Amino acid sequence: MGELSVIFSYLVFFNVILSYGMETAFFRFYNGEEDKESVISTSIITLFWTSIVFLVIALLFRKNISIWSEINIKYITYTIWILALDALAIIPFSKLRAEKKPIHYAVIKIGNVTVNFLLTLFFLAILPEFAIRSPNGFWNTIYVQNFQIGYIFIATLIASLLTFIIILPNYISISWKFNFVLWKKMMQYGFPVLIAGIAFAINEHFDKIFLDWLNVPKSDIGAYAACYKIGMFMVLFRTAYTLGIEPFFFSHAADENAQQTYATITKYFVIFGSYICLLVIVFIDLLKIPLVPNSNYWDAIKVVPLIVLANFFLGIYTNLSVWYKLMDKTKIGAYISIVGAIVTLGLNYLLIPTLSYYGSAIATIAAYGSMMIISYKLGQKSYPIPYDINKIFSYIGLTIVLSGISFYIPYLRENYFIKILLLTLFSVFIYQSEKATIIRIIKRKA
């Protein structure tokens, strides 16, 4: 688990580099240019050739990469192919989002995850059983002992390949006309997004690499990565929201009351995010049983409240980032992300020697918290949005207080009656704060 976490952390960095901000640039120019076909074809052609060049060069030098990273060359080869196939799918998926085809998008994405999951289950749990039962049969000829990590990469590679085959018509249907002037503008817009993406990857995934560099045992890294998963509820909420909100920001930028719309959306993101945070932290000891069934990993459960809150802060930052994207000042986003990366690297370096992976969790929440605050302060000077700051801070503050009470006080952590009572009180507080709006929505539906 620890070794796999470190490898996948490297993979995330190259995912960011291979997209080099083109996804965000696509949305910006798809909504801003009259010739949308030119935006689609220019974006697809650009990513197609950069992906092919990467594939060829990386395969030629995979042995050198393996020696430098001390990672098995087979894993390196699988990773190169996965990265290339995923990069080729970026614009076709972005096109589905821009054209408001969420069902089509979701079916392909869910299909990818389903294939990956079923193949991983087959390779790790079913294939070994088949091989044992028929030592001279077909299954034993394809089974390799102690190759669990390799099988996970094979499952991911097959899923990525099938996804690429499904989106292949996007490459066949375009005109393959390259608009150099448009490409220059897209690259200028996207480069700061690349820098911000690299900084984001440092904030999100570099902790596992740093833990490995500072000789924290792989078993501890594995425990940290396993318990990190419990924060996936907030990650899923934040990711689903981000996928929909970025094209929404651009498509509504010209509206007369755009700023008020953004302010309202942010407030309700905070409300739903606060509730998800509190639900996860209140029921954390129940969630760990199905999500992290191996009790050897439970020593790292203490990082979960910090990780959940960190992802909540990141979601708020996504909302607050609208101003520099709409003003074509993506370099501001790069600067903010760099600040977050510096906080991440500095605190990891200082805290890991004494606090191990708990220091990494502290670094994560500090980085996203600082990015959130900086973006808000700068945004209000350049593109004022009338956020309901009093309510937003009250929801965030109450979430932090109630989360701390329910998790860090031993008696309350074991008393679900009191914890459910806290959730109920929080719900009542939200209702009372938003009563007028809720009643108005109900009447409108009626």
C-alpha positions in Angstrom: 0.0 0.0 0.0 2.8 2.4 0.9 4.8 1.6 -2.3 1.7 2.0 -4.5 0.9 5.3 -2.9 4.3 6.7 -3.6 4.2 5.6 -7.3 0.8 7.1 -7.9 1.9 10.3 -6.3 4.6 10.6 -9.0 1.9 9.7 -11.6 -0.2 12.7 -10.6 2.6 15.2 -11.3 3.0 13.9 -14.8 -0.8 14.0 -15.4 -0.6 17.8 -14.6 2.4 18.3 -16.9 0.9 16.5 -19.8 -2.3 18.6 -19.7 -0.3 21.8 -19.2 -3.4 23.9 -18.5 -5.1 23.1 -21.8 -8.3 21.9 -20.1 -9.0 25.2 -18.4 -7.9 27.1 -21.5 -10.3 25.1 -23.5 -13.3 26.2 -21.4 -12.2 29.8 -21.5 -11.9 30.0 -25.3 -14.8 27.6 -26.0 -17.1 30.1 -24.3 -15.3 33.1 -25.6 -14.7 32.3 -29.3 -17.3 32.2 -32.0 -15.5 29.5 -33.9 -15.9 26.7 -31.4 -14.8 24.0 -33.9 -11.5 25.7 -34.2 -11.1 25.7 -30.4 -11.9 21.9 -30.3 -9.6 20.9 -33.2 -6.7 23.1 -32.1 -6.9 21.8 -28.5 -7.1 18.1 -29.6 -4.3 18.4 -32.1 -2.0 20.1 -29.5 -2.6 17.4 -26.9 -2.4 14.6 -29.4 1.1 15.5 -30.6 2.5 16.4 -27.2 1.2 13.1 -25.8 2.8 11.1 -28.7 6.1 12.9 -28.2 6.0 12.2 -24.5 5.2 8.5 -25.1 8.1 8.0 -27.5 10.7 9.8 -25.4 9.5 8.3 -22.1 9.6 4.8 -23.5 13.1 5.3 -24.9 14.4 6.5 -21.5 12.3 4.3 -19.2 15.3 2.4 -18.0 17.0 5.7 -16.9 13.7 6.8 -15.2 13.6 3.5 -13.4 17.2 3.8 -12.1 16.6 7.4 -10.9 13.3 6.7 -9.2 14.2 3.2 -7.9 10.9 2.0 -9.3 10.5 -1.3 -11.2 10.9 -0.7 -14.9 7.7 -2.7 -15.6 5.7 -0.2 -13.5 7.4 2.7 -15.3 6.3 1.3 -18.7 2.7 0.8 -17.6 2.6 4.3 -16.1 3.9 5.9 -19.4 1.1 4.3 -21.4 -1.5 5.2 -18.8 -0.4 8.8 -18.8 -0.4 9.1 -22.6 -3.9 7.5 -22.9 -5.3 9.7 -20.2 -3.8 12.9 -21.7 -5.4 12.0 -25.1 -8.8 11.8 -23.4 -8.6 15.3 -21.7 -10.2 17.4 -24.5 -12.9 14.9 -25.5 -14.0 14.8 -21.8 -13.8 18.6 -21.6 -15.9 18.9 -24.7 -18.7 16.8 -23.1 -18.7 19.1 -20.1 -18.7 22.2 -22.2 -21.6 20.8 -24.3 -23.5 20.1 -21.1 -23.7 16.3 -21.5 -23.2 15.1 -17.9 -24.9 11.7 -18.5 -22.6 10.8 -21.4 -19.6 12.1 -19.4 -20.6 10.2 -16.2 -21.3 6.9 -18.1 -17.8 6.8 -19.6 -16.1 7.8 -16.3 -18.1 5.3 -14.2 -17.4 2.7 -16.8 -13.6 3.4 -16.5 -13.8 3.0 -12.7 -15.9 -0.1 -12.9 -13.6 -1.9 -15.3 -10.6 -0.8 -13.2 -12.2 -2.1 -10.0 -13.4 -5.4 -11.5 -10.0 -6.2 -13.1 -8.2 -5.3 -9.9 -10.5 -7.5 -7.9 -9.9 -10.3 -10.5 -6.2 -10.0 -10.5 -5.7 -9.7 -6.7 -8.4 -11.9 -5.3 -9.8 -14.3 -7.9 -6.9 -15.2 -10.2 -4.6 -16.5 -7.3 -7.5 -18.8 -6.3 -7.9 -20.1 -9.8 -4.1 -20.6 -10.1 -4.0 -22.6 -6.8 -7.0 -24.8 -7.8 -5.6 -25.7 -11.2 -1.7 -25.7 -10.9 -1.4 -27.1 -14.4 -4.2 -25.1 -16.0 -4.5 -22.0 -18.1 -4.9 -19.6 -15.1 -1.7 -20.7 -13.6 0.2 -19.8 -16.8 -0.9 -16.1 -16.6 -0.6 -15.8 -12.8 2.6 -14.1 -11.5 3.4 -14.3 -7.8 4.2 -11.2 -5.8 3.1 -9.0 -8.7 0.2 -7.2 -7.0 1.3 -3.7 -7.8 1.9 -4.7 -11.4 -1.6 -6.1 -11.7 -3.1 -2.8 -10.4 -1.2 -1.0 -13.1 -2.4 -3.5 -15.8 -6.0 -3.0 -14.6 -5.6 0.8 -14.8 -4.0 0.5 -18.3 -6.8 -1.6 -19.7 -9.4 0.8 -18.3 -7.6 3.8 -19.8 -7.3 2.0 -23.2 -11.0 1.1 -23.3 -11.9 4.7 -22.4 -9.7 6.0 -25.2 -11.4 3.7 -27.7 -14.8 5.0 -26.7 -13.7 8.7 -27.1 -11.8 7.9 -30.4 -14.6 9.3 -32.6 -13.7 12.8 -31.3 -10.4 12.4 -33.2 -12.0 11.1 -36.3 -14.7 13.7 -36.5 -12.6 16.9 -36.2 -11.3 18.9 -39.2 -7.7 18.6 -38.0 -7.2 22.3 -38.8 -4.7 24.0 -36.5 -5.2 27.7 -35.6 -1.8 29.0 -34.6 -3.0 32.4 -33.4 -5.6 30.8 -31.2 -3.0 28.2 -30.0 -0.7 31.0 -28.8 -3.5 32.7 -26.8 -4.5 29.3 -25.3 -0.9 28.5 -24.3 -0.5 32.0 -22.7 -3.7 31.4 -20.8 -2.9 27.8 -19.9 0.8 28.1 -18.8 0.0 29.8 -15.4 -2.6 27.1 -14.9 0.2 24.5 -15.5 2.3 26.1 -12.8 -0.7 26.2 -10.5 -1.4 22.5 -11.3 2.1 21.5 -10.4 1.8 23.4 -7.1 -1.6 21.8 -6.5 0.0 18.3 -7.1 2.6 19.2 -4.5 -0.1 20.2 -2.0 -2.2 17.1 -2.7 0.3 14.3 -3.2 3.9 15.3 -2.5 3.4 14.3 1.2 3.7 10.6 0.3 6.9 11.2 -1.7 8.3 13.4 1.1 7.5 10.7 3.7 9.4 8.2 1.5 12.4 10.6 1.1 12.6 11.2 4.8 12.7 7.4 5.4 9.3 7.0 7.0 8.5 3.2 6.9 6.5 2.2 3.9 4.0 0.5 6.3 3.3 3.9 7.9 2.9 5.6 4.5 0.5 2.8 3.6 -1.5 3.4 6.8 -1.6 7.1 6.1 -2.7 6.6 2.5 -5.4 4.1 3.6 -7.0 6.4 6.2 -6.6 9.3 3.7 -9.3 7.5 1.7 -12.0 8.1 4.4 -11.8 11.7 3.3 -13.1 10.7 -0.1 -16.6 11.8 0.6 -15.5 15.4 0.7 -13.2 14.8 -2.3 -16.1 13.4 -4.3 -18.3 16.3 -3.4 -15.6 18.8 -4.2 -14.6 17.1 -7.5 -18.2 16.7 -8.8 -18.8 20.3 -7.9 -15.6 21.5 -9.6 -16.4 19.6 -12.8 -19.7 21.5 -13.1 -18.8 24.9 -11.8 -15.9 25.7 -14.0 -17.9 25.8 -17.3 -20.7 27.5 -15.3 -18.4 30.3 -14.3 -17.4 31.1 -17.8 -20.9 30.7 -19.4 -22.5 33.1 -16.9 -19.7 35.7 -16.8 -21.6 38.2 -18.9 -24.8 38.1 -16.8 -25.8 41.3 -15.2 -25.9 39.8 -11.7 -23.0 37.3 -12.1 -21.2 38.4 -8.9 -24.3 37.8 -6.8 -24.8 34.4 -8.4 -21.2 33.4 -7.6 -21.7 34.7 -4.0 -24.9 32.6 -3.5 -23.3 29.5 -5.0 -20.3 29.8 -2.7 -22.5 30.1 0.4 -24.4 27.0 -0.4 -21.3 25.1 -1.2 -20.1 26.0 2.3 -23.4 24.8 3.8 -23.3 21.4 2.0 -19.6 21.1 2.5 -19.9 21.8 6.3 -22.5 19.2 6.6 -20.5 16.5 4.8 -17.4 17.4 6.9 -19.4 17.0 10.1 -21.1 13.7 9.0 -17.8 12.1 8.1 -16.0 13.1 11.3 -18.9 12.2 13.5 -19.2 8.7 12.0 -15.6 8.2 11.3 -15.2 5.1 13.6 -18.1 3.5 11.7 -16.8 4.5 8.2 -13.4 3.0 8.9 -14.7 -0.5 9.2 -15.9 -0.9 5.6 -13.5 1.6 4.0 -10.3 0.5 5.9 -11.1 -3.0 7.1 -7.5 -3.8 8.0 -7.2 -2.7 11.6 -3.5 -2.4 11.3 -4.1 0.9 9.4 -6.3 2.5 12.1 -3.4 4.1 13.9 -3.5 6.8 11.2 -7.2 7.5 11.7 -6.2 10.7 13.5 -5.3 12.4 10.2 -8.8 12.1 8.8 -10.5 15.2 10.4 -7.6 17.4 9.1 -7.8 15.9 5.6 -11.5 16.3 5.4 -11.3 19.9 6.4 -8.4 20.5 4.1 -10.4 19.3 1.1 -13.3 21.5 2.3 -11.0 24.5 2.2 -9.8 23.5 -1.2 -13.4 23.4 -2.5 -14.0 26.9 -1.1 -10.8 28.1 -2.8 -12.1 26.7 -6.1 -15.1 29.0 -5.7 -12.9 32.0 -4.7 -10.7 31.4 -7.8 -13.4 32.5 -10.2 -12.2 36.1 -10.2 -8.7 35.6 -11.7 -10.0 33.1 -14.3 -12.7 35.4 -15.5 -10.2 38.3 -15.7 -7.7 36.2 -17.6 -5.2 36.6 -14.8 -4.4 32.9 -14.3 -0.9 33.8 -13.3 -2.4 35.0 -10.0 -3.7 31.5 -9.5 -0.2 30.2 -10.1 1.3 32.6 -7.5 -1.3 31.5 -4.9 -0.7 27.8 -5.6 3.0 28.4 -5.3 2.5 29.9 -1.9 0.5 26.8 -0.9 3.3 24.6 -2.2 5.9 26.5 -0.2 3.8 26.0 2.9 3.4 22.3 2.1 7.1 21.7 1.5 8.2 23.8 4.5 5.9 22.2 7.0 6.5 18.7 5.7 10.2 19.2 6.1 9.8 20.6 9.6 7.1 18.3 11.0 7.7 14.9 9.5 10.8 14.1 11.5 8.8 14.5 14.8 5.2 13.9 13.8 5.6 11.6 10.8 2.4 11.5 8.6 0.4 13.6 11.1 2.8 16.4 10.2 1.9 15.9 6.5 -1.8 16.3 7.4 -1.1 19.5 9.2 0.8 20.8 6.3 -2.1 20.0 3.9 -4.7 21.9 5.9 -2.3 24.8 6.4 -1.6 25.1 2.7 -5.2 25.0 1.5 -6.3 27.3 4.3 -3.7 29.9 3.3 -4.6 29.6 -0.4 -8.3 30.2 0.5 -7.6 33.3 2.5 -5.1 34.8 0.0 -7.5 34.3 -2.9 -10.4 35.9 -1.0 -8.3 39.0 0.0 -6.9 39.5 -3.5 -10.2 38.8 -5.3 -12.1 41.4 -3.3 -9.7 44.1 -4.5 -9.8 43.2 -8.2 -13.3 41.6 -8.7 -15.5 42.3 -5.7 -18.1 39.6 -5.0 -20.7 40.2 -2.3 -20.0 37.0 -0.3 -22.1 36.6 2.9 -19.0 36.5 5.0 -20.7 36.4 8.4 -22.7 33.3 7.6 -19.9 31.6 5.7 -17.5 32.0 8.7 -20.2 31.0 11.2 -20.8 27.7 9.2 -17.1 27.0 8.9 -16.3 27.9 12.5 -19.1 25.8 13.9 -18.1 22.9 11.8 -14.5 23.0 13.1 -15.7 23.3 16.7 -18.2 20.5 16.5 -15.8 18.3 14.6 -13.1 18.8 17.3 -15.6 18.1 20.1 -16.9 14.9 18.5 -13.5 13.5 17.6 -10.9 14.6 20.1 -12.9 14.2 23.4 -12.8 10.5 24.1 -16.1 10.3 25.9 -18.0 12.1 23.2 -16.3 10.1 20.4 -17.8 6.9 21.8 -21.3 8.5 22.5 -23.3 8.5 19.3 -26.4 9.9 21.0 -24.5 13.1 21.8 -22.8 13.2 18.4 -26.2 12.8 16.6 -27.6 15.5 18.8 -24.7 17.8 17.7 -25.6 17.1 14.1 -29.2 17.9 14.8 -28.3 21.2 16.4 -26.1 22.1 13.4 -29.0 21.3 11.1 -31.4 23.5 13.1 -28.8 26.3 13.0 -28.6 26.1 9.2 -32.3 26.0 8.9 -32.8 29.1 11.1 -30.0 30.9 9.2 -31.5 30.1 5.8 -35.1 29.9 6.7 -36.3 32.7 4.4 -34.6 31.2 1.4 -35.7 27.6 2.2 -39.4 28.7 2.5 -39.1 30.7 -0.7 -37.8 27.6 -2.6 -40.5 25.4 -1.2 -43.2 27.9 -2.2 -41.7 28.2 -5.7 -41.8 24.4 -6.2 -45.3 24.3 -4.9 
